[in-house]
Amino acid sequence: MSNFVFVLDSHKRPLNAIRPGLARKLLTTGKAAVFKRYPFTIILKVEVTVPQEPITLKLDPGSKTTGIALLQGESVIFGAELTHRGQSIKASLESRRSLRRSRRNRHTRYRKARFLNRTRPKGWLAPSLQHRVETTLTWATRLMKVAPIGSIAQELVRFDLQQLENPEISGLEYQQGVLCGYEIREYLLNKWDRKCAYCGVTDTPLQVEHIHPKAKGGSNRISNLCLACEKCNFKKGTQDIEQFLSKKPDVLKKILSQAKRPLKDAAAVNSTRWALFNRLRMTGLPVSTGSGGLTKFNRTRLQLPKSHWLDAACVGKVEELKVLTSQPLLIKAAGHGTRQMCGTDRFGFPIRHRSKKQIHFGFQTGDIVGATVTAGKKVGSYVGRVLCRASGSFDIATMKGRVAGISHKYCQSIHKKGGYSYGF
């Protein structure tokens, strides 16, 4: 089952989404035309004044991937997973910093260092973190333009790190009722990569294990907990971990270092959650929130598989869910390229110069094109992001890999450059 198709009337006002079969019928009979490919949207040739049923936009913000779901009542009609590029932004900034420092040390032409002449505004986030907020907000805004969204639900607190470190600090919500322990278990699953810390087995029921046995004074602090399969947990019993892993020094060293390592992804989510929440409120729509433990509880209760877009559908108060799609749109932030006119090698020396002209034969690097090659060594059909050259020989990055040497004569534009690549 594919995602529902978004519909606009002749005045570009969003209407209720429809099934792909009905959209195909409207396109075939000439009553509608394709307005946008990603997300797939059609535009009717008539005006519609009938009131539309409001849709709820649900977001599950993550460090690497954000889940997006649209709900019409209790029905999930659209799902998407947005992959961020925070790590590549961080790597690019570090590379630029090292190149500039290298040139200063060699006393070559360089940009002078700046130290105390810059101030950070209130609410400042690092570029790699700000990117997560901006891309999530961008897609929330895009969906508002093609669907009659009436409210937004966001998973605001993924991990309460202080609560996890000291379970006695506060709150009946964590210590009583059906949600007891969900936050801690979800934290441990992410921290230990959903596998046994001792033998590495996956796809098996895991138990919460005390690294320093509780019978010998071990505490319930999060730094003393890991995950173990039933076999390893029973075998370890009340032994000290040094004794239990005396013949596996590498595993022992890894577990002890992992236990003290903070969860980097959780920290990134915690740093951006309020910034995203405040930006969503500025849209004027009512914004509700839910915890990560509640999201997992809803997904487990409804017996849904683990995925980012289904996690988004389970955010907040959920009684029942009817999932009408099983093929989410995969969105990957690819950036808009670089403005650097002088290409350098890894030492910072110039090796090439880029042209200011970006559009070649009507195409621009980053456009999504389809190419049907009928002659030569590259006979076949290809769909993907295009890399343009002034010579007219393009490269196409498809789902299966990169195909080089495709002439512009065979290319047809599908979706103009927007800084994202798509898949299913």
N, C-alpha and C positions, 0 to 999 in steps of 0.2 A: 504494500500500500504506500503510495506516494503522498507527499504533502499536499494539502489543499491549495488551490490556485487563488491568488488574490485578484480582486475585481475592482475596477474604477468605472465610474459613469463618465459621460461625455465632458463633464466639468472637473474631472480628476478627483472626485470625492470618493473616499473608500466605501465599499459595500461589503456585505458578508462574503467570506471566502466560499468557493464551490469546489466540488470534486473534479478531478482531472478529466473524467469522461464528459461532464457537462461543458467544461471549458473547451474541450476539443470540438464538441458539437457547435458551440457558438463561433469558433474560429472557422470551421468548415463551411458554415452557412453564411459567413460574411457579416454576422451581427457584432463581431468584436475583432480586435486586432491585438497583436502582441505589443505590450507597452514596455516590459522589462523582462530580462531573462533570469536575473538573480536578485531577489527571489522572483520566481516566475509570476508575472502579473499581466493581465489582459485589461483592455479598456473597451467599454461598450460604446456603441455609436448613438446611444440615446441617453436622455437624462432620467434619473431614478430619484423619486421623492419619498419612497416608502421608508419608514424608520428602520434602522438596522439594529440587530442584537449586539450589545457591547461585548467586546472580547477582552480577556485578561492576559496581559503579557507577564510571563514569569521568567525570572533570571536566577541562575545559580552561578555567581561569579567564582572563578577559579584563578589560580596563579598562572597556569599554562593554557587551560581551556575553560571557556564559559558556556554553560548550557542555556539555551533559549527555547521556550515553549509558548505556544498560543493556545488558550483554552476558550472554547465557546460553551458556556455552561460547565458541564462535566466532561466534555469531549476535547481531547487533544487533537487539534487540526493541523498544527505545524510544529516542527521541531528543527533545531539547528544547533551546531556546535562550532563556536568561534575560537580558533586557536590563535593565541597572542604571540608576539615576537619580542617580548620583554628581554629575553636572554641575548638575542642578536643585537638589540639596541645597547645593552650594557657592554657587550663585546666590542661594538663599534666605537663607543665612547672611550673605552680603555685603550683601544688601538690608536685612536687619535691622540690621546694624552701621551702615550709612550712615544709616538713619532715626534710630537712637538718637543718633548723633553730631550729626546735624542739629538734633535737639531740644535737646541740651545746648548747642550753640552759640547757639541762640535763647533760652536761659534759660527754656524752658517746662518743664512737668512732664515728668520723665524718670526713667529708671532710672539710678542712679549707676554710674559706670564702676568696674570692678574690675581691679586690676593684679597686685599681688604676693601676693594672698591665695588664689591657686589653685595647686595642684600637680597635675601629670599623673602618673597611675600608670604603672608599668612596662608596656611594650608598648602604650602609647597610640597610637591612630591618629586622623587627622583624620576627622570625621564622614562625609565623602564616601567615604573609603577604608574605614572601618569598615562602612559600608553594604554594600560589595561582599562583605565577609567574611560578614556576617550573612545576607544574602539567599541566598548560595550554600549556607551551612550550613542555612538554613531548608528549602530544597528537598531537600537531601541527607537531612535528618531526615524530611521528608514521604514521600519515596520509600522510606525504610527501614520505614515503617509499612504500606506496601501491597505491598512486594516482599521476598522472602527474600534480602536482600543479605548476602553473606558477606565481601566485601572491597571496598576503594576504591582507585582509581588516580587520581593527580593529576599534572597537568603542573606541576611545581614551579618549574623554571627556564625561563622563556620566553626571556629575553635576559640573557646574562652581559655586562653593559655594560663591565666592566673587561677582560674577555677580548676583547671586540670592539675596544676602543680600543687595546689592545696585544696583538696575536696571539701574541707570543712569551712571554707571561707564564707559561703553564703548559700542561701537559696533552697527552697523546697522543690523547685522545678527539677533540679538535677538529682536530689537525694530521695525523692519519693515519687510514687506513681509509675506509669508505664514507660516514661522516658528515662528512668534511672539507669545511669551507666552508658547511655548511647553516645554522649559526647566523648567520653574517654575511649570507648571501643573504636569509634570512627577515627580519632586521633591516632591510635596505635596502628590501625590498618594502613593509614597513609604513611606513618613513620617507618614501619617495617615492611613496606611494599607488599602487603597482603600475603606474606609467606612465613613459614616457620623460621624463627631466628637461628635455630640449632641445626636443622637439616636442610632448610631451603625448600621444602615441599610446598606446592601450591594446590589450589582447587580442592582443599580439604577443610573441614571445620577446624578453626583455630581457637585456642584458649588463652586467656590472659595469664601470663606467667610472671612470678616474682623472681627477678634476677638474683637478688640476695634473699634467701628463703624467709618467709614471714615467721616460720617457726624459730628462726635464729635471730629475730629482731628486725627483719626487713620491713620497710614501710610501704604504704600505698602510694607514695609519690610517683608521679609519672615517669621520672628518671629511673625508677626501679622496676618498671614494667616492660615486658616485651610480649611477643606472640609465640606460641609453640603449638605444635600438633599434639594430639592426645598421647601418642606413643612417646614422644620426647618429654612431655610434661610428666608422664608417669615414671619414665626412666630416671629423670633428674631427681624427682621427689624433693627431699629437703637437703640435698647436697649443695655445697658451695659451688658456684659456677667455675671457679678455678679447678676444683677437684673433678667436676663433671666433664670439663673440656680440657683436661690435662694432656690428652693425646691430640688435641686440635688447637694448637696455639694461635693459628691464623684466625679461626672462627672466634676464639676468645677475645682476641684483640679487636676484631671488628665489632663484636657485640658491645664491649665496654665503651668503645668510642661512639658507637651509634646511640647508645643509651643517653649519653650526655649531649648529643648533638641536637640543637633546636630544629624545629621543623621549619625550614626556610620558606616553603610554599605557603604554610599557614600564616607566617609572619607577613608575607606579601599581601595575602587576602585581608588580613587584619588592618594593614596600613591603608588599604584603598577602599574598604567597605563604606566608611562614612562619607568619603568624597563622592563615591558613586551614588549613595543614597541622597545626598543633598542635591546633586545635579539632576537626579530623576525627579525630585520634588519640584524643581524649577520648570518642569514641563507642564505643571498645572494639573496633572492627574493625581488621584489619590494613590499613595504608595503604602503598601503593607509589608511587613517583614515576618520572617520565621527563622528559627535556628537550624543549624546543620543537623542536630540530633533529631529534630522533628521531621526534617526532610527524609532522613534515613528510616525513621519509624514508619512514615507514610508509605515509602517505597517497599519496605519489607512487609507491611501489612497488606498491601495490594498485590504482593508477589510479582513485582516488576523487575526486570533485569537491571544491572548496574550500568548506567550510562549518564553522560552529562545532561543530555536533553530531557531524559526521564526524571532525573533528579530535579531539574528546573520545574517540571510539571508537578512535582510533589512538594514544592515549597509552600509553606504556610498551612492554613487549615484546609484539609482535603478529606472529604467523606468518601467519594467514589470517583473513579476515573475510567473513561472509555477512550482508549487509545485508537484513533482512526488512521494513524500513519505509522509506518515502521521504517521509513527511509528519510532520515533527517538530512538537511542541507549542511554540508561540511564547508565551513568558511575558514580560510587561513589568511591572516594578515601578512601580506608580502611586501608592504612598503611602496613608496612611490619612486624608488631608485635613489640615486645620489646626485647632488648638485655640484659635486667636485669636478672641475674642468680639467684638472691635471691629475692623471692617474700615477700612483707611485708604487714602487716595489716594497717589500717588507722592511726595508731599511729607510724608507721615506724619500728615496731619490725618484725624480720624475722619469717616467718611461713612456708615457703616451699622453695625448691631449684629445679631449672629447669635443665633438662639434656641438654648437648651440642648437642646431636643427634637430628636433625630436620626432617630427612626423615625416615618415618616408612612404611614398606611394599610398597615402591615406591611412597608414597604420602607425601605431605608436607602441613602443615597448611596454608590455603589461596588458595590452588588449587581449581579450579572449577571442580566438578565431577558429574557424573550421576550414580545413584544407583537404580537398580531394585531388590527389595527384594521379594523373592518367598516363604519364609517360616517364621513363627514366628508371633509376634504381630505387626511387622512393615511392613507388606506386602504392596507393592505399589511402585511407581516410584518417585524418588526425584532428583532434580537438584539444586545445590548451592555450596557455599564455604564450604570446609571441615575443621574440627578441628581434627587433628590426635593425637592418643595416642599410646604409645608403646605396649599396650595390644591388639591393633587391633580393638578396639571398637571406632568408629568414630562418631562425630556429624556433621550434615549437616545443614547449615543455608540456608533455602529456602526462596522464596518470601512470603510464608504464615507463616513462623516461623521456629523455630529450632527443628530439629528431632534428638534425642539422641539414641545411642546404635545401630548404623548401622555397621555391620561387614565389614572389608576391602575387603572381598571376593566378595561382591556385587558391589563394586565401580569401575568405569571406568573413567579415566582422560579425561576431555574435554578441559581444558585450564589451563596451568601452572600458578603458583602464580606470580602476577605482581604488587600487591599492590592496586588492584581495584576490585570492584564487579560490576556486570552488570545486567541490566534488560531491559524491553521493555514497 
